[in-house]
Amino acid sequence: MAAIGSLAAGAWLALPARAFADEVPTAAPTPVDSLVHWSFDPSLQVPAVLAALAYLWATRRVALGHPANPVPRSRVVSFLGGLAVIEYALQGPVDYYEATLFADHMLQHLLLMMVAAPLLVMGAPITLALRAASPGFRARWLLPLLRSRPIRLASHPVVTSSLFAGVLWVAHFSSIYELTLENDTLHNLEHLAFLTAALLFWWPMVGRDPSPWRLSHPVRLLLVLLQMAQGAFLGVAVMNAPAPLYAHYAALHLAWITALGDQQLAGAIMWGAGGLGFLAVGLVIFYDWMRVEEEAAVRIDARLDREERARTPAALDGAETRPGPEG
């Protein structure tokens, strides 16, 4: 697997990456564009390939060490699916047109924060690392890191909720956005900030990994609803802006869509698609809540049955030894 990863990384390194700041397509996108416009930026491609190989290697290691308890297939599919969504958002046709269309840029952000991040945390990479690591490495490095104060602070629900909302508002209502449209490094850092904030927020919400903060299902649903509300408010603010927010898009003077129309479409995407994303994750949390409650009810019923069976023989023995009316 290491050899395959090295060959794959070398092949992608040999391919030219798209010069983000130099190529801004101005033609209207066509259905063919969704198939042909892909880029292979090594700074994005190599980490994705290495992450996939590391996850598969750890999965194989757990399967060999614990054949009766391997990594659930659903977790593998979730994690690799999250990487695939990142690949599509940052290397595919969405990325090709995001310097042309604000709507594409908004869709790109939603794919990272609302699709890729939940899928990655549902893959339980922390649990996988704990199971695959040697006892010494786990006790010396992994567990102290998970229990450290910086991790506890960074994963606090108030902090993660603030970061999730903050990166969206700061990125779209400050001069940072214009800078990211002209600078590849800042653009990649922006994506990293979006993904990191989303991973921290979704970790205790839908993740299967141990977290320093154990949140009840009602609290999870409340936090998701609050994020849904602020996302809708951001979308409405963008959609109802009376003039283009970014000079970059206004200067393109596209013949097939106006900068203001593109901006209104971006706001609608944030409002509509973002709301549907939060609703979908909320349903996942609600389903998990019902599953946990059902399992708890089954355990309670089983305990009551055991207690009832334990009392029944004692009652029968007492009835057998009790003297009858003639005794």
PyMOL commands that set and color helices and strands:
alter all, ss='L'
color gray80, all
select helices_A, chain A and resi 2-14+33-36+42-65+73-91+93-97+102-122+125-132+135-146+149-154+157-172+176-182+184-206+217-239+247-250+259-321
alter helices_A, ss='H'
color red, helices_A
deselect
rebuild
show_as cartoon
